[in-house]
Amino acid sequence: MSVAFEDRVQVPADVLLSELDGEAVLLNLKTETYFGLDEIGTRMWTLATTADSIQAAYETLKNEYEVDPNQLRDDLATLLDTLLEHGLLEVRR
């Protein structure tokens, strides 16, 4: 499943997030799948789940970090695709 940047993502009801010192652990209570995020992954998660679209989250990240825009787009898409695949996010249209 490949995420489209015009989409929005949300946290499923059965997923918990525990954050400590900028890092986070996601836990899907239904599947018992968990996933750890470093500080940048946690920032990507936060923006992706609160922005009006994944594109809006991308634009904010692009302004916050000194990174090649294509690399950022690829990294964000890869992270979101992985989280969607494991039921830790879902697409909201």
N, C-alpha and C positions, 0 to 999 in steps of 0.2 A: 504494500500500500504506500503510495507516494502522496505526500501532503501537498496541497496547492496553496500558494502564498496568499490567495484571496480568501481562503478558508479561515475559520476561527476554531480554536480547540478549547476544550474544557476538561476539567477533572471529573472523572466518573464518581458517583456517590460512594463506591466501595474502595476508593483509593485514599490513603492517608499520606500526609507529608509531615516529616519531622525535620526541622531545620536547626542546625547548631553551628555557630561561627561561620555563617555564610554558605555552608555546605548542607546538602539535604539527602534524605533517604525517602524514597517513595515505596509504598507497600500496597499491593492490590490484595485486599482481604479475601476476595472470592477465589483467586488463583494462588495466593500466597507468593506471588512474584514480587521481588523487591529490586530496587535499582538505586545506586548511589550517584549523586551528582556533585561535582566539585563546584567551586564558587562561580565560575563562568556558566556552567551547566545550570546551576540554580537560578542565575540571572536570566538565562534564556527561557527556562521554565516559567519563571514569574512573569516575564513580559509576554510570552506566548499565551499564557492562560488569562491575562488581564487586558490585553490590547484588543482593539476592534478587529484586527486581522493579523495573520502571521506576518504579512508585509509590513504592517505598522510596527510590530515587534522588531523585525529586521532593521527597519530604518532607525529605531531608537538604539539598537545595539551598534549599528554602524557609526552612530554619532558618539557612542560611549567608549568604543575600543578602537585602537589603531590596528586595523586588520585589513587585509585585502578583501574587498566586497564580495568577490566570487568565492573565496575561501569561507567567509562568514555564512554566505547563503548555503553552501554545501554542508557546512558543519551544523547549521540550524536545521536544515532539512533532514540530515542523517539522525540527529538527536530526536526530532519529533517523530520521524518514521519508526525509530526503534521503540519509543514510548507508546506509540499507537499500536504497534505490533504486539506488545506485551500487555495491552489493556490498561496502561497507566495514563492514557489520554484518550479522548474521543473527539471526532470532528463534529463541530456544531455549525450548521449552515443557516 
